Amino acid sequence: MTLIADNLRCIRQDRVIFKGLGFTLGPGQGIWVKGKNGAGKSSLLRMIAGLLKPSKGTITWKDVDTQEEPESFRQDFRYIAHQDALKPVLSVRENIEFWAQYHGGDKVAGALKLFELEHLQDTPAQILSAGQKKRTNLARLVASPAPLWILDEPLSSLDTHYIDLFTDLLREHLEGGGLALLATHQTIDLQRVTIFDLDNLKGVV
Amino acid sequence: MSAFFRIFSRDVRLAVRQGSALTMTLSFFVIAVTLFPLGVGPELSILARIGPGVLWVGALLACMLTLDRIFQADYEDGSLDQLMVGTLPVELMVLAKILAHWLTAVVPLIIITPVLAITFNMPLDSLGVMALSLLLGSPVLSLIGSVGAALTVGMRRGGVLLSLLVLPLYIPVLIFGVAAVEAAIALLPAGSHLLLLAAFSAGSLVICPIASAAALRLAVE
């Protein structure tokens, strides 16, 4: 269960965002993608998730090109993007439940408990604070578990308590053999995470 | 198949809870159609003559109002990205959303149409064919509309472009939908027109989800 990115190149509107990018991510490992605004962090994560086609290069998961068998790859990752993907008129529980069931999971109660959302479970998402929305979004990781987490700014809007809580969750995920690829401007304290700096791209981690 | 049903049921639930969209569509349909008798005058033979066309055009325009609802909200709140990284093929995801749109935005128009048809002095015998023509032809409105909605998702002022893209493609359905009702009013067989409408729907059912999925893949890039 290894994710290999090889010689990736990303071009957006005739501008080369990055090129020659490659890394290997094995079980229990994480990569923290760093870089200035516009360095291509989100583009890289979207590329790995299959939302952005690489101009060049390949992404391999379990020795299979993800573009050749996207459906089987999608079963194995969860993608947390900038936007929370919450429907304002649905309650916290309904939002988490929908995404859990869509991805084939059913651990909604556990997710609500872990992210301390039980008292908000019947609250419509439209009246949640930014931090509560982020926690509801992150709860999907627990509600429908997958080995690979692709996390774009997972800590934004969270206070220190929930940053610690999420860092512990990420640590447990990695210690359990999971993989994580995350981009964040905040500092995280994890031993199993390798820094991948897009501003000083060396090629291969 | 579970994921297909989940998307369908969520979109139906969202449409019911955000009732304003449905109310506005129905209100637009009723007001637009009611304006014609007021403008044309109370001449019953004229109203009966223009009735089928007015009702079909009204339904078509009312449907247009809701097309951006298929993908735009999901695009804006990030749900579209999440839906596209699910295990359900994008084409089926699109189909689930089209089905939910048709059920929540078009079927109510079909239900109310016979009542409005009476105000146009259309013969009672033709009301069944009117509703049946809409039932068979209206899936095309959602299906073709979804392609336009997918092509314009994320665009500023995409509504006008959406209309320009979609309205010309509605013309065949409009022609045969109105022809079916006119045939029924003239006591002629309407079966061939209805079969053609069903064929348009079946053809669109095959082509449009694929086209919409391709457009969405471009949009999220």
Interface residues (C-beta under 8 A of the other chain):
Chain A: R46 A49 G50 L51 L52 K53 E71 R74 Q75 F77 Y79 A81 H82 Q83 D84 A85 L86 K87 V89 L90 F98 W99 Q101 Y102 H103 G104
Chain B: S2 A3 R6 I7 R10 R13 L14 R17 Q18 E76 D77 G78 S79 D81 Q82 L83 M84 V85 G86 T87 L88 P89 V220 E221
